[in-house]
Amino acid sequence: MASADLPIEILHALDKSTPLLSSEAFPNVKFLDLKSALDRLASREMIRYDTLEREEAILEPEGEQIAANGSHEARVFEVLRKAVEGLTVQELEKEIGDKNITKLGQGKAFKEKWISKTKDGKLQATKDSIDDLTQQQMQTIQNTKTLPDPKVLAELKKRKLVRMEKVITFKLHKGPKFALEIPEEAIDLTPEMIANGSWKTVTWKPYNFKARGADQYAGALHPLNKVRAEFRQIFFEMGFEEMPTDKYVESGFWNFDALFVPQQHPARDMQDTFFISDPKVADPPRAESAEDKRDYDTYWDDVRAVHQNGKYGSIGYRYPWSGDESLRLVLRRTHTTAISANMLYKLASKKGPDGRPPPARYFSIDRVFRNETVDNTHLAEFHQVEGVIADYGLTLGGLMEFMVVFFGRMGLTDLKFKPAYNPYTEPSMEIFAWHQGLGKLVEIGNSGMFRPEMLEPMGLPKDLRVYGWGLSLERPTMIKYGISNIRDLLGHKVDLGFVRNNPAVRLDKN
């Protein structure tokens, strides 16, 4: 039946019998063609229809095979019944001709006690006849499409013999403007119609204001960028300055040594860090512009001293510090704290009204790289959110209070703090919050107060304290968007449809 003739066919069928079920009157018409024809007639009030939905059991290929030839267990039984003296497993496989059917049927037949094993290890039938209920169920579903008992249906679905499909049927009724012919309808108003006045009497095609417009496939922000924008707004509202994070390669000096991370630390091994092979090393720290008057040589020597022999009241790590190891190049940082160290060193050269470095608030959100094993929650690259506050007279209690305010902006309350270890902060704390969806505490960040061994070599005053904390960008994004596998959020497996259709996010809203 041509789709152009279908509306007329529907009208004539409905004229003979009303109400009318589409499944009985038009069983072979494609669903989309039928729905289009019904909507065309319903928009003109020539018909009206109700949508009826039901689930129907459909046989899988294995179920169709059982309906035709019998269940696996019945086929095993029948072969053994004919072999009076019994068969070995190998002989049974040869008779049936399918190793999989033999294996599955043998187990089910044993469970039903249709067969047993003789003393010499052969299989034999224990009954003269059986009722193959599985075949009967398959044939009933195949012929009548009716659903068996829920428990039976669950077992058949578990065995992958049947699947459920949603079937949509339309119940048709005559509408207030029912007729056997569809009147011709004008689409456009022409000059001729205005001149002869026919526009007053023609039948106009009605507008369908419910029709969806064509998808324009406009550009869309990635979920990570949406959450990143929320974080940036929180930082700006709290008076922070964004740090520059435009370096893809960083030296081990800023990434590790300036942070008082010992050169024997596991994080510096190949298992955790991507090292650059060409070139392998960077130049020592030096001025980046003519205006930069800082003494980098002294800073280099002080970092060496605080690691090797101790300085500024610290005994150091007591190991032979290597300048070559410090200059090894790593792929764009293993953490954004490398940028924080550089910014704090620059802060030491600034002078406030009292002649000392002024208080400062810095933040950064950027990608970092670590040589990690990839799984559902870890990638070799991810984004880190980091904040730093430098001021005089800061205390650990003030850090905890600030964390409550900061994470409260994201809708996270009832924070818990746990002591932790970081090479460059002391004291250090892991931060936990209650996750309503998971019903447990989850770690949301790490924090601490930067050590004097890190700050004083930079030239910062002893009474200047620095808060530091960080968290990943991916974890809150996965929680907000209900994503369980990080590879669905970042990387080559991301569904572009998800990126186009994902909603806006508010960190302070559940």
Secondary structure in CASP SS format (residue, H / E / C, confidence):
PFRMAT SS
TARGET T0000
AUTHOR 0000-0000-0000
METHOD secondary structure of the structure
MODEL  1
M C 1.00
A C 1.00
S C 1.00
A C 1.00
D C 1.00
L H 1.00
P H 1.00
I H 1.00
E H 1.00
I H 1.00
L H 1.00
H H 1.00
A H 1.00
L H 1.00
D H 1.00
K H 1.00
S C 1.00
T C 1.00
P C 1.00
L E 1.00
L E 1.00
S H 1.00
S H 1.00
E H 1.00
A H 1.00
F C 1.00
P C 1.00
N C 1.00
V C 1.00
K C 1.00
F H 1.00
L H 1.00
D H 1.00
L H 1.00
K H 1.00
S H 1.00
A H 1.00
L H 1.00
D H 1.00
R H 1.00
L H 1.00
A H 1.00
S H 1.00
R C 1.00
E C 1.00
M C 1.00
I E 1.00
R E 1.00
Y E 1.00
D E 1.00
T E 1.00
L E 1.00
E E 1.00
R E 1.00
E E 1.00
E E 1.00
A E 1.00
I E 1.00
L E 1.00
E C 1.00
P H 1.00
E H 1.00
G H 1.00
E H 1.00
Q H 1.00
I H 1.00
A H 1.00
A H 1.00
N H 1.00
G C 1.00
S C 1.00
H H 1.00
E H 1.00
A H 1.00
R H 1.00
V H 1.00
F H 1.00
E H 1.00
V H 1.00
L H 1.00
R H 1.00
K H 1.00
A C 1.00
V C 1.00
E C 1.00
G C 1.00
L E 1.00
T C 1.00
V H 1.00
Q H 1.00
E H 1.00
L H 1.00
E H 1.00
K H 1.00
E H 1.00
I H 1.00
G C 1.00
D C 1.00
K H 1.00
N H 1.00
I H 1.00
T H 1.00
K H 1.00
L H 1.00
G H 1.00
Q H 1.00
G H 1.00
K H 1.00
A H 1.00
F H 1.00
K H 1.00
E C 1.00
K C 1.00
W C 1.00
I E 1.00
S E 1.00
K E 1.00
T C 1.00
K C 1.00
D C 1.00
G C 1.00
K C 1.00
L E 1.00
Q E 1.00
A E 1.00
T C 1.00
K C 1.00
D C 1.00
S C 1.00
I C 1.00
D C 1.00
D C 1.00
L H 1.00
T H 1.00
Q H 1.00
Q H 1.00
Q H 1.00
M H 1.00
Q H 1.00
T H 1.00
I H 1.00
Q H 1.00
N H 1.00
T H 1.00
K C 1.00
T C 1.00
L C 1.00
P C 1.00
D C 1.00
P H 1.00
K H 1.00
V H 1.00
L H 1.00
A H 1.00
E H 1.00
L H 1.00
K H 1.00
K H 1.00
R C 1.00
K C 1.00
L C 1.00
V E 1.00
R E 1.00
M E 1.00
E E 1.00
K E 1.00
V E 1.00
I E 1.00
T E 1.00
F E 1.00
K E 1.00
L E 1.00
H E 1.00
K E 1.00
G C 1.00
P C 1.00
K C 1.00
F C 1.00
A C 1.00
L C 1.00
E C 1.00
I C 1.00
P C 1.00
E C 1.00
E C 1.00
A E 1.00
I C 1.00
D C 1.00
L C 1.00
T C 1.00
P H 1.00
E H 1.00
M H 1.00
I H 1.00
A H 1.00
N H 1.00
G C 1.00
S H 1.00
W H 1.00
K H 1.00
T C 1.00
V C 1.00
T C 1.00
W E 1.00
K C 1.00
P C 1.00
Y C 1.00
N C 1.00
F C 1.00
K C 1.00
A C 1.00
R C 1.00
G C 1.00
A C 1.00
D C 1.00
Q C 1.00
Y C 1.00
A C 1.00
G C 1.00
A C 1.00
L C 1.00
H C 1.00
P H 1.00
L H 1.00
N H 1.00
K H 1.00
V H 1.00
R H 1.00
A H 1.00
E H 1.00
F H 1.00
R H 1.00
Q H 1.00
I H 1.00
F H 1.00
F H 1.00
E H 1.00
M C 1.00
G C 1.00
F C 1.00
E E 1.00
E E 1.00
M C 1.00
P C 1.00
T C 1.00
D C 1.00
K C 1.00
Y C 1.00
V E 1.00
E E 1.00
S E 1.00
G H 1.00
F H 1.00
W H 1.00
N H 1.00
F C 1.00
D H 1.00
A H 1.00
L H 1.00
F C 1.00
V C 1.00
P C 1.00
Q C 1.00
Q C 1.00
H C 1.00
P H 1.00
A H 1.00
R H 1.00
D C 1.00
M C 1.00
Q C 1.00
D C 1.00
T C 1.00
F C 1.00
F E 1.00
I C 1.00
S C 1.00
D C 1.00
P C 1.00
K C 1.00
V E 1.00
A C 1.00
D C 1.00
P C 1.00
P C 1.00
R C 1.00
A C 1.00
E C 1.00
S C 1.00
A C 1.00
E C 1.00
D C 1.00
K C 1.00
R C 1.00
D C 1.00
Y H 1.00
D H 1.00
T H 1.00
Y H 1.00
W H 1.00
D H 1.00
D H 1.00
V H 1.00
R H 1.00
A H 1.00
V H 1.00
H H 1.00
Q H 1.00
N C 1.00
G C 1.00
K C 1.00
Y C 1.00
G C 1.00
S C 1.00
I C 1.00
G C 1.00
Y C 1.00
R C 1.00
Y C 1.00
P C 1.00
W C 1.00
S C 1.00
G H 1.00
D H 1.00
E H 1.00
S H 1.00
L C 1.00
R E 1.00
L E 1.00
V E 1.00
L E 1.00
R C 1.00
R C 1.00
T C 1.00
H C 1.00
T C 1.00
T H 1.00
A H 1.00
I H 1.00
S H 1.00
A H 1.00
N H 1.00
M H 1.00
L H 1.00
Y H 1.00
K H 1.00
L H 1.00
A C 1.00
S C 1.00
K C 1.00
K C 1.00
G C 1.00
P C 1.00
D C 1.00
G C 1.00
R C 1.00
P C 1.00
P C 1.00
P C 1.00
A E 1.00
R E 1.00
Y E 1.00
F E 1.00
S E 1.00
I E 1.00
D E 1.00
R E 1.00
V E 1.00
F E 1.00
R C 1.00
N C 1.00
E C 1.00
T C 1.00
V C 1.00
D C 1.00
N C 1.00
T C 1.00
H C 1.00
L C 1.00
A C 1.00
E E 1.00
F E 1.00
H E 1.00
Q E 1.00
V E 1.00
E E 1.00
G E 1.00
V E 1.00
I E 1.00
A E 1.00
D E 1.00
Y E 1.00
G C 1.00
L C 1.00
T C 1.00
L H 1.00
G H 1.00
G H 1.00
L H 1.00
M H 1.00
E H 1.00
F H 1.00
M H 1.00
V H 1.00
V H 1.00
F H 1.00
F H 1.00
G H 1.00
R C 1.00
M C 1.00
G C 1.00
L C 1.00
T C 1.00
D C 1.00
L C 1.00
K E 1.00
F E 1.00
K E 1.00
P E 1.00
A E 1.00
Y E 1.00
N E 1.00
P C 1.00
Y C 1.00
T E 1.00
E E 1.00
P E 1.00
S E 1.00
M E 1.00
E E 1.00
I E 1.00
F E 1.00
A E 1.00
W E 1.00
H E 1.00
Q C 1.00
G C 1.00
L C 1.00
G C 1.00
K E 1.00
L E 1.00
V E 1.00
E E 1.00
I E 1.00
G E 1.00
N E 1.00
S E 1.00
G E 1.00
M E 1.00
F E 1.00
R C 1.00
P H 1.00
E H 1.00
M H 1.00
L H 1.00
E H 1.00
P H 1.00
M H 1.00
G C 1.00
L C 1.00
P C 1.00
K C 1.00
D C 1.00
L E 1.00
R E 1.00
V E 1.00
Y E 1.00
G E 1.00
W E 1.00
G E 1.00
L E 1.00
S E 1.00
L C 1.00
E H 1.00
R H 1.00
P H 1.00
T H 1.00
M H 1.00
I H 1.00
K H 1.00
Y H 1.00
G C 1.00
I C 1.00
S C 1.00
N C 1.00
I H 1.00
R H 1.00
D H 1.00
L C 1.00
L C 1.00
G C 1.00
H C 1.00
K C 1.00
V C 1.00
D C 1.00
L H 1.00
G H 1.00
F H 1.00
V H 1.00
R H 1.00
N H 1.00
N C 1.00
P C 1.00
A C 1.00
V C 1.00
R C 1.00
L C 1.00
D C 1.00
K C 1.00
N C 1.00
END
